[in-house]
Amino acid sequence: MAQSKFNRPLGFEGVQTDPEESYRAGYQHGTREMLRFLEASNTPGLERVKDWINNDLATWRHDVQAEPNPPKLSS
């Protein structure tokens, strides 16, 4: 398997051509599913979660130099 251009933890393997990219895409997809649930519940702090997904998480997903762990939702 070709070495990923993404910064990822040692031993991280997958069957895709770039498993780190697949992992990040899946992580972002999961948070969007969570967002749909929160929108239906009209949860307080929803705007903060939306901003985190659309800004911090989207930037992390496409940044090949970013740490393998996703950014935390700030308080």
C-alpha positions as CSV (number, residue, x, y, z in Angstrom):
1,M,0.0,0.0,0.0
2,A,1.3,3.5,-0.8
3,Q,2.2,5.7,2.1
4,S,-0.5,8.1,2.9
5,K,0.2,11.8,2.6
6,F,-1.8,12.3,5.8
7,N,-0.2,12.4,9.3
8,R,-1.6,9.2,10.9
9,P,-0.9,7.0,13.8
10,L,1.6,4.1,13.4
11,G,0.0,0.8,12.4
12,F,-3.1,2.5,10.9
13,E,-4.0,0.4,7.9
14,G,-7.0,0.1,5.5
15,V,-8.0,-1.3,2.1
16,Q,-8.5,2.1,0.4
17,T,-5.8,3.9,-1.4
18,D,-5.6,6.4,1.4
19,P,-7.2,5.1,4.5
20,E,-6.6,8.2,6.6
21,E,-8.7,10.2,4.1
22,S,-11.4,7.6,4.4
23,Y,-11.2,7.7,8.2
24,R,-11.5,11.5,8.2
25,A,-14.4,11.5,5.7
26,G,-16.2,8.9,7.8
27,Y,-15.6,10.9,11.0
28,Q,-17.0,14.0,9.4
29,H,-20.0,12.0,8.0
30,G,-20.7,10.7,11.5
31,T,-20.7,14.1,13.0
32,R,-23.1,15.3,10.4
33,E,-25.5,12.4,11.3
34,M,-25.2,13.6,14.9
35,L,-26.0,17.1,13.8
36,R,-29.2,16.0,12.1
37,F,-30.3,14.3,15.3
38,L,-29.5,17.5,17.3
39,E,-31.4,19.7,14.8
40,A,-34.5,17.5,15.2
41,S,-34.2,17.9,19.0
42,N,-33.6,21.6,18.9
43,T,-30.7,21.2,21.2
44,P,-29.0,24.2,22.9
45,G,-25.6,25.0,21.6
46,L,-26.5,23.7,18.1
47,E,-24.9,26.7,16.4
48,R,-21.6,26.0,18.1
49,V,-21.7,22.3,16.9
50,K,-22.5,23.5,13.3
51,D,-19.6,25.9,13.3
52,W,-17.2,23.2,14.6
53,I,-18.3,20.7,11.9
54,N,-18.3,23.3,9.0
55,N,-15.0,25.0,10.0
56,D,-12.6,23.1,12.3
57,L,-13.6,19.6,11.3
58,A,-13.7,20.4,7.6
59,T,-10.3,22.0,7.8
60,W,-8.9,19.0,9.7
61,R,-10.3,16.6,7.1
62,H,-8.4,18.1,4.2
63,D,-5.2,19.2,6.0
64,V,-2.5,16.6,5.2
65,Q,-0.3,18.0,8.0
66,A,-2.9,17.9,10.8
67,E,-2.6,15.5,13.7
68,P,-4.5,12.2,13.3
69,N,-6.9,13.0,16.1
70,P,-9.8,15.4,15.2
71,P,-10.0,18.8,16.7
72,K,-12.0,19.1,19.9
73,L,-15.2,21.0,20.1
74,S,-14.2,24.2,22.0
75,S,-16.2,25.3,25.0
